[in-house]
Amino acid sequence: MLHNIVLSAAGVPEKTNEITVLPELIRVIAPAGAIITTDTMGCQKEVARAGSGSARRG
């Protein structure tokens, strides 16, 4: 059985939180068919769209 794992990090601008960078980070990783885990801060519509591939890319 093959196991792949990708860990990534991105800087977060001051006076904001990970919600602002998480969608782009997910798009960069391009997790086709992957399972994405996050905490409750990541349970936002834009984050879900990025993970499902339905968000506009580019």
BADRENVO-682556 format. One line per 10 residues: for each residue x, y, z of C-alpha. Coordinates in nm, 4 decimals, decimal comma. Each point is the difference from the previous one (the first is absolute). Example, Ala and Ser with C-alpha at 12.3 -4.5 7.8 and 13.67 -1.06 7.14 Angstrom:
1,2300/-0,4500/0,7800 ~ 0,1370/0,3440/-0,0660
END
This chain:
0,0000/0,0000/0,0000 ~ 0,1387/0,3389/-0,1004 ~ -0,0379/0,2907/0,2425 ~ 0,0583/0,3554/-0,1125 ~ 0,0039/0,2943/0,2336 ~ 0,0421/0,3685/-0,0675 ~ 0,0577/0,2515/0,2744 ~ 0,0024/0,3651/-0,0860 ~ 0,0152/0,3361/0,1681 ~ -0,0650/0,3546/-0,1119
0,0612/0,3330/0,1652 ~ -0,3032/0,1875/0,1247 ~ -0,0016/0,3806/-0,0280 ~ -0,0292/0,1972/0,3218 ~ -0,3477/0,0812/0,1304 ~ -0,1559/-0,2973/-0,1790 ~ -0,0230/-0,3781/0,0414 ~ 0,0384/-0,3205/-0,1980 ~ -0,3416/0,0339/-0,1650 ~ 0,1528/0,2543/-0,2383
0,2837/-0,2251/-0,1215 ~ -0,1441/-0,3506/0,0359 ~ -0,1954/-0,0053/-0,3305 ~ 0,3071/0,0986/-0,2012 ~ 0,2191/-0,2472/0,1871 ~ -0,2434/-0,2790/-0,0871 ~ -0,0034/0,1071/-0,3655 ~ 0,3815/0,0008/-0,0129 ~ 0,0212/-0,3514/0,1399 ~ -0,2636/-0,1144/-0,2555
-0,1249/-0,2953/0,2045 ~ -0,1975/-0,1878/-0,2692 ~ -0,1606/-0,2926/0,1776 ~ 0,1710/0,0865/0,3276 ~ -0,1454/0,0181/0,3470 ~ 0,0438/0,3444/0,1516 ~ -0,0181/0,0541/0,3743 ~ -0,0208/0,3319/0,1794 ~ -0,1329/0,1466/0,3218 ~ -0,3286/0,1883/0,0292
0,1596/0,3178/-0,1387 ~ 0,0274/-0,1860/-0,3310 ~ -0,3734/-0,0775/-0,0148 ~ -0,0837/0,2959/-0,2216 ~ -0,1767/-0,0031/-0,3387 ~ 0,3037/0,1312/-0,1903 ~ 0,2265/-0,2590/0,1602 ~ -0,2436/-0,2784/-0,0889 ~ -0,0229/0,1247/-0,3595 ~ 0,3794/0,0019/-0,0270
0,0191/-0,3558/0,1302 ~ -0,2758/-0,1274/-0,2257 ~ 0,1522/0,1546/-0,3110 ~ -0,3068/0,2133/-0,0660 ~ 0,1747/0,3269/0,0835 ~ 0,1307/0,2020/-0,2887 ~ 0,3694/-0,0659/-0,0528 ~ 0,2574/0,2473/-0,1204
END
